[in-house]
Amino acid sequence: MAKVLYIKANAKPANESRTFELSDAFIKEYKELNPNDEITTLDLYEEGIDFIPKNGLDTVRAAKPGEGKDSPILKYAYQFQEADKIVIAAPFWNLSFPAILKAYLDYVTVSGITFKYTQTGPVGLINATNAVYFVARGGNYGCEPLCDLEMGARYLNVLLSFLGAKKFTTISADGLDVIGNDVQAIMDDAKERASFLVKKF
């Protein structure tokens, strides 16, 4: 049985989010294909994720493997480390993703829990063999000339690789707010790509 961590970060109601429309469809099909897997959904806005407080830095810096699993500061790092598969859903905001997701990633990026330093450099410690990021974008940031401005998927790709994820994929729906584009066709194409991925996720 695999542990799947489904991280959601959007201030919009779920029924208004095109990003969640993609990720929820993926999760629904995943459940049908893998009924025995354990899926934990973590909605960061419902969770009330905030920035790490000043006194919380001492907890992060003093973290020791296996200790502090009940700590409000370290519990997210352990949950992230133990997940076999990671699904992240966050819209495209200001060339990246909502700040609440970055705040959460600061909680999970903890030396001694999700990565460690060695004589030859940092080594990732998370269990995840696969990770996917779902994002809906108003513009065409998945291709030239705007792709160099896209920093959300690139950041997640680098960070998750740093933490030890074996594979990272972005499923995006681009150009949703471009006048004249067929929004339904764009969403259907993204869902088709997600359906193809879920069968080997």
Order of alpha helices (4+ residues) and beta strands (2+ residues): beta-alpha-beta-alpha-alpha-alpha-beta-alpha-beta-beta-beta-alpha-beta-alpha
